[in-house]
Amino acid sequence: MGNELSFERFLALIKAKYRVFIVVGGLAALIGVVLSHPLFIKPRYLSMATVYPVNLNSYSIETRTDQLLQLLRSNSIRDSLIKQFDLQTVYEADTTQKGGHFALYNEFLERVEIGKTQYESVMIEVVDEDPVRARDMVNAMLRQVNLLARRLQREKSHEVLQIAQRALAHERYKLDSVEARLDTLRKTSGLLAYEAQAKELTKGYVRMLSTGASQGQREQVLSMIKDLESKGGEFRQLTELSNMFRNNYDRLLTQYETVVNDVTKELTYTNVIVYPEVSDKKVYPVRWLIVLLATVSALLLCFLVLVWQDKR
């Protein structure tokens, strides 16, 4: 053969060395079958769940689905799962060595996938050698995201609760101060209802003048009228303030009770559409694909070697 490369030359080479290709391809396929055996590559199983977000309040322009994604991808949930399932032992990651945590987190991200579907739901997929552990990890993530969302919501509600408590206490202080002064006026001057008392005393005084009551009786009524004149304005003003402060207190008390309900309520933040299950079929490794790639790679390498030898 000449040194010129051509399709006819390659075809002639393959025909001349077909036995070599058969042997190499057979050996490569056999090696692929052996190396893809569970003895060498542990099979992994998939468990998944599909959920919709509920009871979440958006902090910006993000959707509730985006917010749920951020919560699921938080470090606190990741670390909680690692601790609960002892994943550093499962993944054989030595966190005492330099770069151990980096390797552990990368392995976690490789096995746990969280994404958004086209229907604005969130899909959680966990791959593990133990199908039960894969299912349990998905369930644990759903529990943890509820706890995390509840904790964040309660932190904000506690801030609002403190503000409501201070406002309620201040309004109560003003109301008590006004009521204390009103009680003093009631006890010392006999003021109970300014408008009604002023009206009745005026009528009584006029009646006394027309009926010829004694001077002592008239002076007694005049003294009561003067008490109304001297302290009635303050009593009336304090009564109006008391009514206003009481209305404010009732309004703030309603707001306070609403905030208390926000702090103590037990909500869930996911609606599970597809529940995680224990899979009975592995998703990794795909043995036929490994065998195919090994065979094709070996045949290609064999062909290149034969071409190189023929060219020499």
Backbone hydrogen bonds, N-H to C=O, Kabsch-Sander energy under -0.5 kcal/mol:
donor,donor_aa,acceptor,acceptor_aa,energy
10,F,6,S,-2.1
11,L,7,F,-2.7
12,A,8,E,-2.2
13,L,9,R,-2.1
14,I,10,F,-2.4
15,K,11,L,-2.3
16,A,12,A,-2.1
17,K,13,L,-2.0
18,Y,15,K,-0.7
20,V,17,K,-0.6
21,F,17,K,-1.8
22,I,18,Y,-2.4
23,V,19,R,-2.5
24,V,20,V,-2.9
25,G,21,F,-3.0
26,G,22,I,-2.5
27,L,23,V,-2.7
28,A,24,V,-2.6
29,A,25,G,-2.4
30,L,26,G,-2.4
31,I,27,L,-2.7
32,G,28,A,-2.5
33,V,29,A,-2.3
34,V,30,L,-2.2
35,L,31,I,-3.1
36,S,32,G,-1.7
37,H,34,V,-1.4
40,F,37,H,-2.2
41,I,37,H,-2.6
42,K,40,F,-0.5
44,R,284,Y,-3.1
45,Y,128,D,-3.6
46,L,281,K,-0.5
47,S,126,V,-2.2
49,A,124,I,-2.1
50,T,274,V,-1.5
51,V,122,V,-2.7
52,Y,271,N,-2.3
54,V,269,Y,-1.5
58,S,56,L,-0.5
67,Q,63,T,-2.1
68,L,64,R,-2.4
69,L,65,T,-2.2
70,Q,66,D,-2.2
71,L,67,Q,-2.1
72,L,68,L,-2.5
73,R,69,L,-1.8
74,S,71,L,-1.5
78,R,74,S,-1.8
79,D,75,N,-3.0
80,S,76,S,-2.0
81,L,77,I,-2.3
82,I,78,R,-2.3
83,K,79,D,-2.2
84,Q,80,S,-2.7
85,F,81,L,-2.5
86,D,83,K,-0.5
87,L,82,I,-1.7
89,T,86,D,-1.1
90,V,86,D,-1.7
91,Y,87,L,-3.3
92,E,89,T,-0.6
93,A,88,Q,-2.5
94,D,92,E,-0.6
95,T,93,A,-1.1
97,Q,94,D,-1.2
100,G,97,Q,-2.0
103,A,99,G,-2.1
104,L,100,G,-2.2
105,Y,101,H,-2.8
106,N,102,F,-2.1
107,E,103,A,-2.2
108,F,104,L,-2.1
109,L,105,Y,-2.5
110,E,106,N,-1.9
111,R,107,E,-1.5
112,V,108,F,-2.2
113,E,111,R,-0.6
113,E,125,E,-3.0
115,G,123,M,-2.2
117,T,121,S,-2.6
120,E,117,T,-1.4
122,V,51,V,-3.0
123,M,115,G,-3.0
124,I,49,A,-2.9
125,E,113,E,-2.8
126,V,47,S,-2.7
127,V,111,R,-2.2
128,D,45,Y,-2.2
134,A,130,D,-2.1
135,R,131,P,-1.9
136,D,132,V,-2.7
137,M,133,R,-2.3
138,V,134,A,-1.6
139,N,135,R,-2.1
140,A,136,D,-2.4
141,M,137,M,-2.1
142,L,138,V,-1.9
143,R,139,N,-2.1
144,Q,140,A,-2.8
145,V,141,M,-2.4
146,N,142,L,-1.3
147,L,143,R,-2.0
148,L,144,Q,-2.8
149,A,145,V,-2.4
150,R,146,N,-2.2
151,R,147,L,-2.4
152,L,148,L,-2.4
153,Q,149,A,-2.2
154,R,150,R,-2.4
155,E,151,R,-2.1
156,K,152,L,-1.6
157,S,153,Q,-2.1
158,H,154,R,-2.7
159,E,155,E,-1.4
160,V,156,K,-1.9
161,L,157,S,-2.5
162,Q,158,H,-2.2
163,I,159,E,-1.7
164,A,160,V,-2.5
165,Q,161,L,-2.5
166,R,162,Q,-2.2
167,A,163,I,-2.4
168,L,164,A,-2.4
169,A,165,Q,-2.6
170,H,166,R,-2.4
171,E,167,A,-2.2
172,R,168,L,-2.1
173,Y,169,A,-2.1
174,K,170,H,-2.0
175,L,171,E,-2.2
176,D,172,R,-2.6
177,S,173,Y,-2.2
178,V,174,K,-2.1
179,E,175,L,-2.5
180,A,176,D,-2.3
181,R,177,S,-1.8
182,L,178,V,-2.3
183,D,179,E,-2.3
184,T,180,A,-1.7
185,L,181,R,-2.2
186,R,182,L,-2.4
187,K,183,D,-2.0
188,T,184,T,-2.5
189,S,185,L,-2.2
190,G,186,R,-0.9
191,L,185,L,-1.0
197,Q,193,A,-2.8
198,A,194,Y,-2.7
199,K,195,E,-2.1
200,E,196,A,-2.3
201,L,197,Q,-2.7
202,T,198,A,-1.9
203,K,199,K,-2.1
204,G,200,E,-2.4
205,Y,201,L,-2.4
206,V,202,T,-2.2
207,R,203,K,-2.2
208,M,204,G,-2.1
209,L,205,Y,-2.0
210,S,206,V,-1.7
211,T,207,R,-1.8
212,G,208,M,-1.0
213,A,208,M,-2.2
218,R,214,S,-2.0
219,E,215,Q,-2.5
220,Q,216,G,-2.1
221,V,217,Q,-2.1
222,L,218,R,-2.7
223,S,219,E,-2.4
224,M,220,Q,-1.8
225,I,221,V,-2.2
226,K,222,L,-2.4
227,D,223,S,-2.0
228,L,224,M,-1.8
229,E,225,I,-2.2
230,S,226,K,-2.6
231,K,227,D,-2.4
232,G,228,L,-2.1
235,F,231,K,-2.4
236,R,232,G,-3.0
237,Q,233,G,-2.5
238,L,234,E,-2.8
239,T,235,F,-2.2
240,E,236,R,-2.1
241,L,237,Q,-2.3
242,S,238,L,-2.6
243,N,239,T,-2.2
244,M,240,E,-2.3
245,F,241,L,-3.2
246,R,242,S,-2.4
247,N,243,N,-2.1
248,N,244,M,-2.4
249,Y,245,F,-2.6
250,D,246,R,-2.4
251,R,247,N,-2.2
252,L,248,N,-2.6
253,L,249,Y,-2.5
254,T,250,D,-1.8
255,Q,251,R,-2.0
256,Y,252,L,-2.7
257,E,253,L,-2.3
258,T,254,T,-1.8
259,V,255,Q,-2.2
260,V,256,Y,-2.4
261,N,257,E,-1.9
262,D,258,T,-1.7
263,V,259,V,-2.0
264,T,260,V,-2.1
265,K,261,N,-1.5
267,L,265,K,-0.7
271,N,52,Y,-2.8
272,V,270,T,-0.6
273,I,50,T,-3.2
273,I,271,N,-0.6
274,V,50,T,-1.8
275,Y,273,I,-0.5
279,S,277,E,-0.7
283,V,44,R,-2.7
284,Y,44,R,-1.3
287,R,285,P,-1.0
290,I,286,V,-2.0
291,V,287,R,-2.8
292,L,288,W,-2.4
293,L,289,L,-2.7
294,A,290,I,-2.5
295,T,291,V,-2.4
296,V,292,L,-2.7
297,S,293,L,-2.5
298,A,294,A,-2.2
299,L,295,T,-2.6
300,L,296,V,-2.4
301,L,297,S,-2.4
302,C,298,A,-2.6
303,F,299,L,-2.5
304,L,300,L,-2.3
305,V,301,L,-2.2
306,L,302,C,-2.4
307,V,303,F,-2.4
308,W,304,L,-2.3
309,Q,305,V,-2.6
310,D,306,L,-2.7
311,K,307,V,-2.4
312,R,308,W,-1.8
